[in-house]
Amino acid sequence: MNITFRWYGRGNDSVQLEQVKQIPGTKGIVWALHHKPAGEVWSKEEIQSEVEYIQSFGFHTDVVESVNVHESIKLGNAERDQYIENYKETIRNLGEAGVKVICYNFMPIFDWTRTALYHPLPDGSTALFFEKQKIESLDPAELIETVSAASDMTLPGWEPEKMARIQELFAAYEGMDEEQLWENLAYFLKAILPTAEANGIQMAIHPDDPPWSIFGLPRIMTGEKSWERLITISDSPSNGITFCTGSMGANPENDMVDLASKYAKHSPFAHLRNVKIFENGDFIETSHYTQDGSIDLNGVVKELSKQNYTGYARPDHGRHIWDEKCRPGYGLYDRALGIMYLLGLWDAHQTK
């Protein structure tokens, strides 16, 4: 298991790489060019500048999260082929810089969705929270306002230029069902996978977060049937998944230990985190400690150890603890604790 840490770039993150370097066992930085709008080509020069900076601290830069997919590709409209060509050029440029994995998602309009970004936990920390009943009655504009006001830093999936077109985008998706979205995903993958394979890159699709429809928009990466269908689109070794315990696991019907036993071999990248799920469908993110949430993270790591998982993994969203001021879910302290817990589980299972 190759432990990594997600970082949002110079001038765009409260966490410094000098600090990450002090977390034992952390080998790589999961990065992206977060200032680049979806659909725009990442130039070789910009990529190389970021890669050289990160590597100067002794980290590898094997994983990029994310190269965002333009809405035209998800919609399958007349502009998608040009945006797919741009995506392929970015893949080639990243491959030339030594990147091995690209994490991406195929969620219409919204990326991760929460109703509160600093919800209090009993221990005094705060965390990302999803209130099911609220989201069912909430106007999308209210949610955008809540999320946008939460941080001065970039929030992937909630880019201001996209949120400014929210009414136009909802109109474009009107009438689209899951089957049409699947067709558009297949079209995209069949176009880019030969390029990814030729450049030594594995594409790793992220589950929908949460794994069900939001605001009537179709979502397709929601459970085991989704992953099974994905791998039937193409048997290319570049067609893979991001194994995210917190996103897929927000639906209690998704047994993450069982899914790890079946799909770890299709996953070059894992997000390992915990959530506490309530009977009414609400959930809140917790510490990584297994007993604090509803995800059997110990069982997941045990299964990964059993398979001698050699993919990349990172602690996912963390709580906000010890008065840290940070991007929602992405502070230093709780993710550092998460790494130590994951490594402890890994070491314990490796020695059995």
Helices and strands as residue ranges (DSSP letters): E 2-6, H 17-20, E 28-30, H 44-55, E 63-65, H 71-75, H 80-96, E 101-104, E 116-120, E 126-130, H 132-137, H 140-148, H 160-163, H 166-173, H 178-198, E 202-205, H 224-233, E 239-244, H 245-248, H 256-263, G 264-266, E 269-272, E 275-277, E 283-285, G 290-292, H 297-306, E 312-315, H 333-350
